[in-house]
Amino acid sequence: METEPTAQDPQLEAEVHARPLFCPVARGLDLMGERWTLVLVRHLLGGPRGFQELRNRSGIGPRVLSTRLRQLTERGFVEPVRVGTRSLYGLTPFGRTLEPIVREIALWWVRNRMRESGPYSETTAASVVEALPFMLREERARGVHISYEIRLTGKGGGVWTITIDDGSCSVEEGFADHADVRYTADARDWTSLALGFTDDRKAYEQGRLIKDGAGGSMAWYFYQPADPRRHNGGDAL
């Protein structure tokens, strides 16, 4: 009788990678299928990062992170980058070819599983802002050209510029050259608002969220994990 191999079985270890058959899916996953690999690529798409920054952003333990970065470097996806006196990791041109894959995985989760997931106890304002390109409702953003400047105070705060340009979204750290709308809020409040866990209209009325500019609501253009009814008439976020 055939028995199923256990997690410690050498047979299982030998079968982690597929047999040498012609299967594009299997061959592709041999290169990038280990856990955390695409998560690291996602964080490096925003620019070179240091080891500790990648650890803080991803939550990956130091041993696994070191192993994955070494593998990504050996496979040509990542290369060492020197910025002043700092030694960082950056994507190679080959590594950037993974961007469409990362994007499609993120969009699949946002559209099919985001509302069933959570809680997000380790979420920061930066992690939400940087995820906005994956959360864009493309059908609502087509033909739209608008820029938002987000000014967040308190722990985890900062300034970001979010640009929606005909169905695409980009995020840059820093002040906007020209913003159609500016939002100012505490970082913790804004994170809760952006994810839909706080009533945006009440926050606006209470002065916890300040909006300057006559452009449309930012919330209209993005998927949110909570309260799908909040878009009906809301124009605060």
KOLFI-610191 format. One line per 5 residues: their letters; for each residue z, y, x of N, C-alpha, C. Coordinates in Angstrom, 2 decimals. Layout:
A> Z Y X Z Y X Z Y X  ... .
! end
This chain:
METEP> 0.00 -1.20 0.85 0.00 0.00 0.00 0.00 1.25 0.88  -0.90 2.18 0.59 -1.01 3.40 1.40 0.14 4.34 1.08  0.79 4.86 2.12 1.91 5.77 1.93 1.50 7.19 2.30  2.13 8.14 1.64 1.83 9.55 1.91 2.61 10.01 3.13  1.96 10.69 4.10 2.67 11.12 5.30 3.71 12.18 4.98 .
TAQDP> 4.81 12.16 5.73 5.86 13.16 5.56 5.54 14.38 6.39  6.36 15.46 6.18 6.11 16.71 6.89 6.24 16.55 8.40  7.06 15.55 8.86 7.27 15.35 10.30 6.31 14.30 10.87  5.46 13.74 10.04 4.59 12.65 10.47 3.50 13.17 11.40  3.30 12.53 12.58 2.22 12.94 13.49 0.85 12.91 12.82 .
QLEAE> 0.68 11.99 11.86 -0.59 11.91 11.15 -0.89 13.20 10.41  0.16 13.76 9.78 -0.02 15.02 9.05 -0.32 16.15 10.02  0.38 16.16 11.15 0.16 17.20 12.14 -1.28 17.17 12.65  -1.81 15.96 12.84 -3.18 15.82 13.34 -4.21 16.25 12.32  -3.82 16.26 11.03 -4.77 16.59 9.98 -4.65 18.03 9.50 .
VHARP> -3.85 18.85 10.21 -3.73 20.25 9.83 -5.09 20.92 9.86  -5.87 20.62 10.90 -7.23 21.14 10.98 -8.21 20.07 10.52  -9.25 20.53 9.83 -10.19 19.60 9.21 -10.97 18.81 10.25  -11.48 17.66 9.82 -12.36 16.87 10.67 -13.63 17.66 10.94  -14.33 17.33 12.04 -15.50 18.13 12.44 -16.72 17.89 11.56 .
LFCPV> -16.59 18.21 10.28 -17.71 18.14 9.35 -18.28 19.55 9.17  -19.49 19.63 8.63 -20.06 20.94 8.35 -19.54 21.41 6.99  -18.51 22.24 7.04 -17.94 22.84 5.82 -17.56 24.27 6.18  -18.32 25.27 5.74 -18.04 26.66 6.11 -16.62 27.10 5.76  -16.09 26.63 4.62 -14.73 27.02 4.24 -13.72 26.47 5.24 .
ARGLD> -13.83 25.17 5.54 -12.90 24.55 6.49 -13.01 25.16 7.87  -14.25 25.40 8.32 -14.44 25.97 9.66 -13.87 27.39 9.73  -14.07 28.17 8.67 -13.52 29.52 8.65 -12.01 29.52 8.66  -11.41 28.61 7.87 -9.95 28.55 7.80 -9.35 28.02 9.09  -10.11 27.23 9.86 -9.63 26.81 11.18 -9.34 28.02 12.05 .
LMGER> -10.12 29.09 11.88 -9.96 30.28 12.71 -8.90 31.24 12.17  -8.77 31.31 10.85 -7.92 32.38 10.31 -6.99 31.90 9.20  -6.85 30.58 9.03 -6.13 30.07 7.89 -4.63 29.93 8.05  -4.10 30.08 9.29 -2.66 29.96 9.44 -1.93 31.06 8.68  -0.74 30.73 8.22 0.05 31.72 7.50 0.31 32.94 8.38 .
WTLVL> 0.22 34.11 7.80 0.47 35.41 8.40 -0.73 35.99 9.15  -1.74 35.17 9.45 -2.86 35.68 10.24 -3.53 36.86 9.54  -3.92 36.69 8.28 -4.61 37.77 7.57 -3.66 38.91 7.21  -2.37 38.62 7.10 -1.40 39.69 6.88 -1.40 40.64 8.08  -1.43 40.08 9.28 -1.47 40.91 10.48 -2.77 41.70 10.55 .
VRHLL> -3.88 41.06 10.21 -5.16 41.77 10.20 -5.09 42.93 9.22  -4.50 42.71 8.05 -4.37 43.77 7.05 -3.63 44.98 7.61  -2.53 44.74 8.36 -1.78 45.85 8.92 -2.52 46.52 10.08  -3.30 45.77 10.81 -4.04 46.35 11.94 -5.30 47.09 11.49  -5.73 46.88 10.26 -6.88 47.62 9.76 -6.60 49.13 9.73 .
GGPRG> -5.32 49.50 9.65 -4.95 50.91 9.64 -4.89 51.53 11.02  -5.10 50.73 12.07 -5.05 51.26 13.42 -4.14 50.42 14.30  -4.16 50.64 15.61 -3.33 49.86 16.53 -1.85 50.00 16.22  -1.12 48.89 16.37 0.32 48.87 16.11 1.04 48.18 17.26  2.30 48.54 17.45 3.14 47.87 18.42 3.78 46.62 17.82 .
FQELR> 4.34 45.79 18.69 4.95 44.53 18.25 6.05 44.78 17.22  6.96 45.70 17.52 8.08 45.94 16.61 7.61 46.54 15.29  6.61 47.40 15.36 6.07 47.99 14.12 5.45 46.91 13.25  4.70 45.99 13.85 4.12 44.89 13.09 5.21 44.01 12.49  6.27 43.81 13.24 7.38 43.00 12.73 8.04 43.68 11.53 .
NRSGI> 8.27 45.00 11.64 8.90 45.73 10.55 8.01 45.78 9.31  6.71 45.97 9.51 5.79 46.09 8.39 5.57 44.75 7.67  5.54 43.67 8.43 5.18 42.38 7.86 6.37 41.50 7.50  7.51 41.73 8.16 8.67 40.87 7.95 8.57 39.53 8.66  7.61 39.38 9.57 7.43 38.13 10.30 8.45 38.03 11.42 .
GPRVL> 9.03 36.85 11.61 9.98 36.63 12.70 9.30 36.78 14.05  10.07 37.13 15.09 9.47 37.43 16.40 8.71 36.27 17.02  9.20 35.04 16.89 8.51 33.90 17.51 7.17 33.64 16.85  7.16 33.65 15.52 5.90 33.42 14.80 4.93 34.57 15.05  5.44 35.80 15.05 4.59 36.95 15.30 3.94 36.87 16.67 .
STRLR> 4.72 36.52 17.68 4.18 36.39 19.03 3.09 35.32 19.08  3.32 34.19 18.40 2.34 33.11 18.38 1.05 33.54 17.69  1.18 34.19 16.53 -0.01 34.60 15.78 -0.81 35.66 16.54  -0.14 36.60 17.18 -0.86 37.61 17.95 -1.59 36.98 19.13  -0.96 36.01 19.77 -1.63 35.31 20.87 -2.86 34.57 20.36 .
QLTER> -2.74 33.89 19.21 -3.87 33.17 18.65 -5.00 34.12 18.26  -4.64 35.23 17.64 -5.66 36.20 17.23 -6.38 36.79 18.44  -5.64 36.98 19.53 -6.25 37.49 20.75 -7.18 36.46 21.37  -6.73 35.21 21.43 -7.55 34.14 22.00 -8.84 33.93 21.20  -8.79 34.17 19.90 -9.95 33.94 19.05 -10.85 35.17 18.93 .
GFVEP> -10.46 36.25 19.60 -11.32 37.42 19.65 -11.15 38.41 18.51  -10.12 38.23 17.68 -9.89 39.15 16.56 -9.08 40.38 16.99  -8.21 40.20 17.97 -7.27 41.25 18.38 -7.37 41.43 19.89  -7.11 42.66 20.34 -7.10 42.94 21.77 -5.96 43.90 22.09  -5.45 43.86 23.33 -4.43 44.82 23.74 -5.02 46.23 23.79 .
VRVGT> -4.25 47.20 23.36 -4.69 48.60 23.37 -3.61 49.43 24.04  -4.03 50.28 24.94 -3.08 51.16 25.63 -3.20 52.56 25.04  -2.11 53.08 24.51 -2.07 54.44 23.97 -0.96 55.18 24.71  -1.34 56.00 25.67 -0.35 56.64 26.52 0.38 55.59 27.33  1.69 55.54 27.17 2.49 54.53 27.89 2.78 53.31 27.02 .
RSLYG> 2.27 53.31 25.79 2.58 52.23 24.85 1.52 51.13 24.91  1.99 49.89 24.84 1.09 48.73 24.75 1.05 48.29 23.29  -0.11 48.40 22.68 -0.27 48.10 21.26 -1.28 46.97 21.07  -1.42 46.56 19.82 -2.43 45.58 19.43 -3.41 46.25 18.48  -4.70 46.01 18.70 -5.72 46.57 17.83 -6.78 45.54 17.50 .
LTPFG> -7.49 45.77 16.41 -8.57 44.86 16.03 -9.81 45.11 16.89  -10.48 44.05 17.24 -11.79 44.15 17.87 -12.83 44.36 16.77  -14.07 44.71 17.13 -15.12 44.77 16.10 -15.25 43.45 15.33  -15.06 42.33 16.04 -15.09 41.02 15.37 -13.93 40.90 14.39  -12.76 41.41 14.77 -11.61 41.37 13.88 -11.84 42.17 12.62 .
RTLEP> -12.57 43.27 12.73 -12.82 44.11 11.56 -13.78 43.44 10.57  -14.49 42.41 11.01 -15.35 41.69 10.06 -14.52 40.95 9.01  -13.21 40.81 9.23 -12.33 40.14 8.27 -11.90 41.07 7.13  -12.20 42.36 7.23 -11.74 43.31 6.22 -12.17 42.93 4.80  -13.43 42.54 4.55 -13.81 42.17 3.18 -13.02 40.98 2.65 .
IVREI> -12.66 40.04 3.53 -11.88 38.87 3.10 -10.48 39.30 2.71  -9.85 40.13 3.54 -8.51 40.64 3.24 -8.54 41.39 1.91  -9.55 42.20 1.73 -9.66 43.00 0.51 -9.80 42.12 -0.73  -10.64 41.10 -0.66 -10.85 40.24 -1.82 -9.60 39.44 -2.17  -8.87 38.97 -1.16 -7.61 38.27 -1.42 -6.63 39.20 -2.12 .
ALWWV> -6.52 40.43 -1.61 -5.60 41.40 -2.20 -5.99 41.72 -3.64  -7.28 41.94 -3.88 -7.74 42.25 -5.23 -7.50 41.09 -6.19  -7.71 39.87 -5.71 -7.47 38.70 -6.56 -6.01 38.66 -7.00  -5.09 38.89 -6.05 -3.66 38.85 -6.39 -3.29 39.99 -7.34  -3.79 41.20 -7.05 -3.47 42.35 -7.90 -3.93 42.11 -9.33 .
RNRMR> -5.13 41.56 -9.49 -5.70 41.41 -10.83 -5.19 40.18 -11.58  -4.73 39.17 -10.85 -4.38 37.91 -11.50 -2.92 37.50 -11.42  -2.17 38.01 -10.44 -0.81 37.53 -10.26 0.23 38.62 -10.06  -0.18 39.86 -9.88 0.79 40.90 -9.54 1.86 41.07 -10.60  1.49 41.02 -11.88 2.46 41.24 -12.94 3.44 40.08 -13.09 .
ESGPY> 3.14 38.94 -12.49 4.02 37.78 -12.57 4.89 37.65 -11.33  4.72 38.56 -10.37 5.44 38.46 -9.10 6.61 39.43 -9.08  7.28 39.49 -7.93 8.43 40.37 -7.77 9.70 39.53 -7.70  10.86 40.16 -7.46 11.03 41.60 -7.24 10.51 42.02 -5.88  10.48 43.33 -5.66 9.95 43.88 -4.41 11.06 44.63 -3.68 .
SETTA> 12.13 43.92 -3.37 13.34 44.55 -2.83 13.13 45.15 -1.45  12.13 44.67 -0.70 11.89 45.18 0.65 10.79 46.23 0.68  10.36 46.69 -0.49 9.24 47.63 -0.56 9.64 49.01 -0.05  8.71 49.65 0.67 8.89 51.02 1.11 7.76 51.87 0.54  7.96 53.18 0.58 6.90 54.08 0.11 5.62 53.87 0.92 .
ASVVE> 5.76 53.70 2.23 4.59 53.52 3.09 3.82 52.26 2.70  4.53 51.17 2.40 3.84 49.92 2.07 3.07 50.05 0.76  3.61 50.82 -0.19 2.91 51.03 -1.46 1.70 51.94 -1.26  1.89 53.04 -0.54 0.78 53.97 -0.31 -0.37 53.26 0.39  -0.05 52.48 1.43 -1.10 51.82 2.20 -1.79 50.70 1.43 .
ALPFM> -1.14 50.22 0.35 -1.75 49.18 -0.48 -2.64 49.75 -1.57  -2.65 51.06 -1.77 -3.40 51.66 -2.87 -4.89 51.31 -2.87  -5.57 51.25 -1.71 -6.99 50.86 -1.77 -7.22 49.50 -2.41  -6.24 48.59 -2.30 -6.36 47.27 -2.91 -6.03 47.29 -4.40  -5.38 48.35 -4.86 -4.91 48.43 -6.24 -5.78 49.32 -7.11 .
LREER> -6.87 49.83 -6.55 -7.74 50.75 -7.28 -8.45 50.05 -8.44  -8.46 50.70 -9.59 -9.26 50.24 -10.73 -10.67 50.81 -10.55  -11.53 50.01 -9.94 -12.84 50.52 -9.54 -13.65 51.02 -10.73  -13.51 50.34 -11.88 -14.30 50.75 -13.05 -13.91 52.15 -13.52  -12.65 52.54 -13.31 -12.21 53.88 -13.71 -12.52 54.92 -12.64 .
ARGVH> -12.70 54.46 -11.41 -12.89 55.39 -10.30 -14.36 55.67 -9.99  -15.28 54.95 -10.64 -16.70 55.20 -10.38 -17.09 56.60 -10.85  -17.79 57.31 -10.00 -18.21 58.67 -10.32 -17.13 59.71 -10.16  -15.94 59.30 -9.71 -14.81 60.22 -9.54 -14.70 60.64 -8.09  -14.47 61.93 -7.87 -14.25 62.46 -6.53 -13.01 63.36 -6.60 .
ISYEI> -11.89 62.86 -6.09 -10.64 63.60 -6.19 -9.72 63.20 -5.03  -8.94 64.16 -4.57 -7.99 63.87 -3.48 -6.58 64.25 -3.91  -5.63 63.40 -3.51 -4.22 63.61 -3.81 -3.44 63.70 -2.51  -2.52 64.64 -2.45 -1.61 64.72 -1.32 -0.22 64.33 -1.81  0.38 63.34 -1.15 1.69 62.83 -1.54 2.70 63.27 -0.50 .
RLTGK> 3.67 64.09 -0.92 4.72 64.56 -0.01 6.04 63.92 -0.45  6.55 63.02 0.37 7.76 62.28 0.01 8.89 62.63 0.96  10.05 62.90 0.39 11.22 63.29 1.17 12.22 62.14 1.22  13.26 62.30 2.04 14.31 61.30 2.13 13.90 60.12 3.01  14.73 59.10 2.99 14.50 57.92 3.82 13.17 57.25 3.46 .
GGGVW> 12.36 57.00 4.48 11.06 56.38 4.24 9.99 57.35 3.79  10.30 58.65 3.85 9.34 59.66 3.39 8.23 59.91 4.39  7.34 60.81 4.01 6.20 61.16 4.84 5.17 61.87 4.00  4.02 62.10 4.60 2.93 62.78 3.90 1.66 61.95 4.04  0.98 61.73 2.93 -0.26 60.95 2.92 -1.30 61.65 2.07 .
TITID> -2.56 61.43 2.41 -3.68 61.91 1.61 -4.44 60.71 1.06  -4.56 60.66 -0.26 -5.29 59.57 -0.93 -6.56 60.16 -1.52  -7.69 59.61 -1.13 -8.98 60.11 -1.60 -9.69 59.03 -2.41  -10.09 59.39 -3.62 -10.92 58.52 -4.45 -12.33 59.08 -4.44  -13.27 58.25 -4.04 -14.65 58.71 -3.88 -15.61 57.68 -4.47 .
DGSCS> -15.99 57.89 -5.71 -16.99 57.07 -6.39 -16.69 55.58 -6.29  -15.51 55.19 -6.74 -15.18 53.77 -6.82 -14.52 53.19 -5.59  -14.23 54.02 -4.59 -13.52 53.54 -3.41 -12.31 54.44 -3.16  -11.36 53.92 -2.39 -10.13 54.66 -2.12 -9.80 54.55 -0.64  -9.41 55.66 -0.05 -8.97 55.67 1.35 -7.63 56.38 1.44 .
VEEGF> -6.85 55.98 2.43 -5.52 56.57 2.64 -5.42 57.01 4.09  -4.98 58.24 4.30 -4.75 58.75 5.64 -3.36 59.37 5.70  -2.69 59.17 6.81 -1.39 59.79 7.00 -1.59 61.25 7.40  -0.83 62.14 6.77 -0.93 63.56 7.11 -1.34 64.41 5.92  -1.31 65.73 6.13 -1.65 66.69 5.08 -3.16 66.70 4.83 .
ADHAD> -3.53 67.00 3.60 -4.94 67.07 3.23 -5.52 68.43 3.62  -6.79 68.44 4.06 -7.48 69.71 4.28 -7.63 70.46 2.96  -7.94 69.71 1.93 -8.00 70.26 0.57 -7.58 69.17 -0.39  -6.58 69.43 -1.19 -6.11 68.45 -2.18 -6.29 69.01 -3.58  -6.85 68.20 -4.45 -6.97 68.61 -5.85 -5.61 68.58 -6.54 .
VRYTA> -4.77 67.62 -6.13 -3.44 67.47 -6.72 -2.44 67.17 -5.61  -1.26 67.78 -5.69 -0.18 67.48 -4.76 1.03 67.00 -5.54  1.62 65.90 -5.07 2.85 65.38 -5.65 3.97 65.51 -4.63  5.15 65.89 -5.09 6.33 65.94 -4.24 7.45 65.19 -4.94  8.10 64.29 -4.21 9.18 63.49 -4.79 9.99 62.85 -3.68 .
DARDW> 11.17 62.36 -4.03 11.93 61.52 -3.12 11.17 60.20 -2.94  11.18 59.67 -1.72 10.40 58.47 -1.43 10.78 57.30 -2.32  12.07 57.12 -2.55 12.53 56.00 -3.38 12.07 56.18 -4.83  12.18 57.42 -5.34 11.74 57.69 -6.71 10.24 57.44 -6.86  9.47 57.93 -5.89 8.01 57.79 -6.00 7.59 56.32 -5.94 .
TSLAL> 8.25 55.54 -5.10 7.92 54.12 -5.00 8.13 53.43 -6.34  9.25 53.73 -6.98 9.53 53.14 -8.29 8.53 53.60 -9.34  8.14 54.88 -9.27 7.15 55.41 -10.19 5.78 54.77 -9.98  5.38 54.66 -8.71 4.06 54.13 -8.40 3.90 52.68 -8.84  5.00 51.93 -8.78 4.95 50.52 -9.18 5.18 50.34 -10.68 .
GFTDD> 5.50 51.42 -11.38 5.64 51.34 -12.83 7.01 50.96 -13.32  8.02 50.98 -12.44 9.36 50.57 -12.83 10.20 51.74 -13.34  9.69 52.95 -13.22 10.37 54.14 -13.71 9.42 54.92 -14.60  9.93 55.50 -15.66 9.12 56.28 -16.59 8.68 57.57 -15.89  7.39 57.72 -15.66 6.90 58.87 -14.91 7.06 60.18 -15.68 .
RKAYE> 6.89 60.14 -17.00 7.01 61.37 -17.78 8.43 61.92 -17.76  9.42 61.02 -17.83 10.81 61.47 -17.74 11.11 62.06 -16.37  10.60 61.42 -15.32 10.82 61.94 -13.97 10.19 63.32 -13.82  9.04 63.51 -14.42 8.36 64.81 -14.39 9.19 65.87 -15.12  9.70 65.51 -16.29 10.50 66.44 -17.08 11.82 66.77 -16.39 .
QGRLI> 12.38 65.80 -15.67 13.67 65.99 -14.99 13.54 66.67 -13.64  12.31 66.93 -13.20 12.10 67.59 -11.93 12.17 66.67 -10.73  12.23 65.37 -10.96 12.26 64.41 -9.85 10.86 64.19 -9.28  9.85 64.57 -10.04 8.47 64.49 -9.60 7.81 65.83 -9.88  7.27 66.46 -8.84 6.61 67.76 -8.98 5.12 67.57 -8.75 .
KDGAG> 4.34 68.07 -9.68 2.88 67.97 -9.59 2.28 69.36 -9.55  1.45 69.60 -8.53 0.71 70.86 -8.40 -0.77 70.55 -8.42  -1.51 71.27 -9.25 -2.95 71.04 -9.33 -3.35 70.57 -10.71  -4.61 70.78 -11.03 -5.09 70.49 -12.38 -5.86 69.19 -12.48  -5.88 68.40 -11.43 -6.62 67.14 -11.46 -5.96 66.11 -12.35 .
GSMAW> -6.67 65.02 -12.60 -6.17 63.98 -13.48 -5.03 63.18 -12.87  -4.38 62.41 -13.71 -3.26 61.58 -13.31 -3.69 60.52 -12.30  -2.94 60.41 -11.23 -3.22 59.39 -10.22 -3.01 57.99 -10.78  -2.02 57.84 -11.67 -1.70 56.52 -12.22 -2.87 55.89 -12.96  -3.73 56.71 -13.53 -4.86 56.20 -14.31 -5.79 55.33 -13.47 .
YFYQP> -5.84 55.57 -12.18 -6.83 54.92 -11.33 -6.33 53.67 -10.62  -5.05 53.30 -10.81 -4.50 52.19 -10.03 -3.79 51.16 -10.92  -3.93 49.89 -10.52 -3.14 48.83 -11.15 -1.68 49.02 -10.77  -0.77 48.62 -11.68 0.66 48.69 -11.41 1.34 47.41 -11.89  2.39 46.97 -11.21 3.04 45.71 -11.58 3.75 45.75 -12.92 .
ADPRR> 4.21 46.93 -13.35 5.08 46.98 -14.53 4.53 47.90 -15.60  4.94 47.64 -16.85 4.71 48.49 -18.01 3.26 48.93 -18.19  2.39 48.06 -18.70 1.00 48.44 -18.90 0.80 49.54 -19.92  1.82 49.84 -20.75 1.67 50.87 -21.79 1.86 52.27 -21.24  2.30 52.39 -19.99 2.68 53.71 -19.48 1.49 54.64 -19.30 .
HNGGD> 0.25 54.12 -19.32 -0.91 54.99 -19.17 -1.27 55.70 -20.46  -0.70 55.28 -21.58 -1.07 55.87 -22.86 -0.47 57.26 -23.00  -1.22 58.23 -22.55 -0.78 59.61 -22.71 0.01 60.14 -21.54  0.43 59.29 -20.60 1.20 59.77 -19.46 0.32 60.49 -18.47  0.82 61.59 -17.91 0.01 62.33 -16.95 0.88 62.88 -15.83 .
AL> 1.97 62.16 -15.53 2.86 62.68 -14.50 2.50 62.16 -13.13  2.37 60.85 -13.00 2.10 60.30 -11.67 0.64 60.50 -11.38 .
! end
